[in-house]
Amino acid sequence: QVQLVESGGGLVQAGGSLRLSCAASGRTFSSYAMSWFRQAPGKEREFVAAINWSGGSRYYADSVKGRFTISRDNAKKTMYLQMNSLKPEDTAVYYCAAGKVAGTGSHDYDYWGQGTQVTVSS
C-alpha cells in the first residue's frame, strides 16, 4: 500500500512557476508508475503528466507539454511537477497518483493523494 501527500501549491501570477511535490510512504514506491491529475471547479479530473517506475518514460497532456516537467527521486520516495509559464487555465486542485502502469486515465491508478490547490492569477 502507498500513501501520498502533495505539497507546493499556492497562488502565483501568470507566467510564474511552481514546483509540486508528492511524498510517498511505503517500501515499494520505486515499483509504481506515478502521475499528476488536476481538477478545476465544475470540470472533470484530467490527466496532466505521468512517469514510469524508473523515470525513463514520461508522458504529458498537450495542454502542458513544453511548460511542465515530471520527475521522480526513488531514493527520496518523492515525485515532482515543475510548472513553468503558468496560465490562469492551469488553476485547479492537483492530485498525485500511483499505479501499475503510466497511463493517462484515472482508472490506471490505485492510490491518490488529497490534492494541493494551484491558483494562477491573470
Number of C-alpha atoms within 10 A of each C-alpha: 10 18 16 22 18 23 18 14 18 14 13 18 14 17 14 14 16 18 16 21 22 25 20 22 14 11 10 12 24 19 15 21 23 33 34 27 22 22 19 17 9 6 9 9 17 17 22 24 26 28 24 23 20 15 17 8 12 17 18 20 15 11 12 17 12 12 14 20 18 23 22 21 14 17 8 12 17 20 25 22 23 14 20 17 15 23 19 15 13 20 20 21 18 26 26 30 28 28 22 14 17 21 19 19 12 16 8 17 20 13 14 21 20 14 22 21 19 22 21 20 16 11
